[in-house]
Amino acid sequence: MKFLKYTVLILVVLIIGTVLSYQKIISGILIPQYVDWAYETERKGLELGIPLNSRELALAADIGIQKPEKVRIVHVEDVPFPYENFALKTLGEALGFIGEGITNNAQVFGYSIYVRNGYEFNRPKLAHELVHVLQIEMSSLDQVITQHFSDIAKFGYDKAPLEIEAFKANKQYAADW
């Protein structure tokens, strides 16, 4: 009976410790895994994507991107996400990146912009994504990912500071080509 009590006590302590350290698990284990995957996704996008045309280059330069010639647009059936990693998939669902009823139309990985086929990728929407390219260019992909995950968990997608900044570009560049 003592053995059972000690086993239950140890289990309860472990569960409480895990719950209290979930932020450390996310920031120390899951975010680095996602960052590694994101860098690989950027690399593939740079190989497969198409460069910006002259109007798109002018827009990128107007937004402030220092190296607009590096930007590539990759058209895909589904915007990539590391679904094969159960922990990252669970995190993505918890943050609202993926899941039932959620369609990700475009996402930036460094200089690679992945766009879902069939998505109307007009000037305001491109401007939005180019702001994300600029945010990454001004810091780094891993810093932006870390901040964005934290902000979405804290504020939600629509009120996350990086998204608010990008949504301003939707309005500023609202006129289509």
Buried (B, 14 or more C-beta within 10 A) or exposed (E): EEEEEEEEEEEEEEEEEEEEEEEEEBEEEBBEBBBEBBBEBBEBBBEBBEEBEEEBBEBBBBBEBEEBEBBBBBBBEEBBBBEEBEBBBEBBBEBEBBEEEEEBBBBBBBBBBBBBEEBEBBBBBBBBBBBBBBBBBEEEBBEBBBBBBBBBBEEEEEEBEBBEBBBEBBEBBEEEE
